[in-house]
């Protein structure tokens, strides 16, 4: 698996987790402030599309995950 694939998998997981923790109708609801984490992940994905730079991808490459296109 390449670094960009891992980034998208982790981002998707974080979004789903933060929605589960932040939506009042969820059975695992904690607090609505978790929705801020959803926005944070979305903003980072948005900016990486324009800048072609992603901090998490850099971290994964340093951990030995091979880069991908």
Phi and psi in degrees as GROMACS dihedral restraints (atoms count N, CA, C in turn):
[ dihedral_restraints ]
;  ai    aj    ak    al  type     phi  dphi    fc
    3     4     5     6     1   -95.6    20    10
    4     5     6     7     1   166.5    20    10
    6     7     8     9     1   -61.0    20    10
    7     8     9    10     1   -39.2    20    10
    9    10    11    12     1   -68.1    20    10
   10    11    12    13     1   -31.1    20    10
   12    13    14    15     1   -68.8    20    10
   13    14    15    16     1   -42.5    20    10
   15    16    17    18     1   -64.6    20    10
   16    17    18    19     1   -40.3    20    10
   18    19    20    21     1   -58.5    20    10
   19    20    21    22     1   -46.1    20    10
   21    22    23    24     1   -69.0    20    10
   22    23    24    25     1   -36.8    20    10
   24    25    26    27     1   -64.6    20    10
   25    26    27    28     1   -46.9    20    10
   27    28    29    30     1   -65.8    20    10
   28    29    30    31     1   -41.7    20    10
   30    31    32    33     1   -61.8    20    10
   31    32    33    34     1   -44.6    20    10
   33    34    35    36     1   -61.3    20    10
   34    35    36    37     1   -42.0    20    10
   36    37    38    39     1   -63.5    20    10
   37    38    39    40     1   -45.1    20    10
   39    40    41    42     1   -61.9    20    10
   40    41    42    43     1   -40.2    20    10
   42    43    44    45     1   -64.3    20    10
   43    44    45    46     1   -47.5    20    10
   45    46    47    48     1   -63.9    20    10
   46    47    48    49     1   -41.0    20    10
   48    49    50    51     1   -64.0    20    10
   49    50    51    52     1   -46.3    20    10
   51    52    53    54     1   -68.2    20    10
   52    53    54    55     1   -31.9    20    10
   54    55    56    57     1   -66.2    20    10
   55    56    57    58     1   -42.6    20    10
   57    58    59    60     1   -62.0    20    10
   58    59    60    61     1   -37.3    20    10
   60    61    62    63     1   -82.1    20    10
   61    62    63    64     1   -17.8    20    10
   63    64    65    66     1  -107.9    20    10
   64    65    66    67     1   -12.8    20    10
   66    67    68    69     1   -93.5    20    10
   67    68    69    70     1   122.4    20    10
   69    70    71    72     1   -55.9    20    10
   70    71    72    73     1   -29.4    20    10
   72    73    74    75     1   -77.9    20    10
   73    74    75    76     1    -7.8    20    10
   75    76    77    78     1   -73.4    20    10
   76    77    78    79     1   143.1    20    10
   78    79    80    81     1   -69.3    20    10
   79    80    81    82     1   -15.9    20    10
   81    82    83    84     1  -111.8    20    10
   82    83    84    85     1    23.5    20    10
   84    85    86    87     1   -55.4    20    10
   85    86    87    88     1   134.6    20    10
   87    88    89    90     1  -116.2    20    10
   88    89    90    91     1   -58.0    20    10
   90    91    92    93     1  -162.7    20    10
   91    92    93    94     1   147.2    20    10
   93    94    95    96     1   -69.5    20    10
   94    95    96    97     1   -16.0    20    10
   96    97    98    99     1   -65.2    20    10
   97    98    99   100     1   -16.0    20    10
   99   100   101   102     1   -63.7    20    10
  100   101   102   103     1   -23.3    20    10
  102   103   104   105     1   -65.8    20    10
  103   104   105   106     1   -23.5    20    10
  105   106   107   108     1   -63.7    20    10
  106   107   108   109     1   -34.4    20    10
  108   109   110   111     1   -67.0    20    10
  109   110   111   112     1   -36.9    20    10
  111   112   113   114     1   -59.5    20    10
  112   113   114   115     1   -45.7    20    10
  114   115   116   117     1   -63.4    20    10
  115   116   117   118     1   -40.3    20    10
  117   118   119   120     1   -59.2    20    10
  118   119   120   121     1   -47.0    20    10
  120   121   122   123     1   -64.2    20    10
  121   122   123   124     1   -43.3    20    10
  123   124   125   126     1   -62.5    20    10
  124   125   126   127     1   -41.9    20    10
  126   127   128   129     1   -63.8    20    10
  127   128   129   130     1   -40.5    20    10
  129   130   131   132     1   -65.9    20    10
  130   131   132   133     1   -40.0    20    10
  132   133   134   135     1   -64.0    20    10
  133   134   135   136     1   -40.8    20    10
  135   136   137   138     1   -62.0    20    10
  136   137   138   139     1   -49.4    20    10
  138   139   140   141     1   -67.1    20    10
  139   140   141   142     1   -34.2    20    10
  141   142   143   144     1   -68.4    20    10
  142   143   144   145     1   -25.7    20    10
  144   145   146   147     1   -66.9    20    10
  145   146   147   148     1   -31.4    20    10
  147   148   149   150     1   -89.1    20    10
  148   149   150   151     1   -40.5    20    10
  150   151   152   153     1   -92.2    20    10
  151   152   153   154     1   -15.7    20    10
  153   154   155   156     1    59.2    20    10
  154   155   156   157     1    30.4    20    10
  156   157   158   159     1  -130.8    20    10
  157   158   159   160     1   132.1    20    10
  159   160   161   162     1  -139.9    20    10
  160   161   162   163     1   120.7    20    10
  162   163   164   165     1   -59.7    20    10
  163   164   165   166     1   -42.8    20    10
  165   166   167   168     1   -63.1    20    10
  166   167   168   169     1   -37.2    20    10
  168   169   170   171     1   -64.9    20    10
  169   170   171   172     1   -38.8    20    10
  171   172   173   174     1   -63.1    20    10
  172   173   174   175     1   -42.0    20    10
  174   175   176   177     1   -63.4    20    10
  175   176   177   178     1   -44.5    20    10
  177   178   179   180     1   -63.0    20    10
  178   179   180   181     1   -38.2    20    10
  180   181   182   183     1   -64.2    20    10
  181   182   183   184     1   -38.6    20    10
  183   184   185   186     1   -68.1    20    10
  184   185   186   187     1   -25.8    20    10
  186   187   188   189     1   -82.1    20    10
  187   188   189   190     1    -2.3    20    10
  189   190   191   192     1   104.0    20    10
  190   191   192   193     1     1.6    20    10
  192   193   194   195     1   -74.5    20    10
  193   194   195   196     1   131.2    20    10
  195   196   197   198     1   -72.0    20    10
  196   197   198   199     1   141.6    20    10
  198   199   200   201     1   -70.1    20    10
  199   200   201   202     1   154.8    20    10
  201   202   203   204     1  -140.2    20    10
  202   203   204   205     1   168.5    20    10
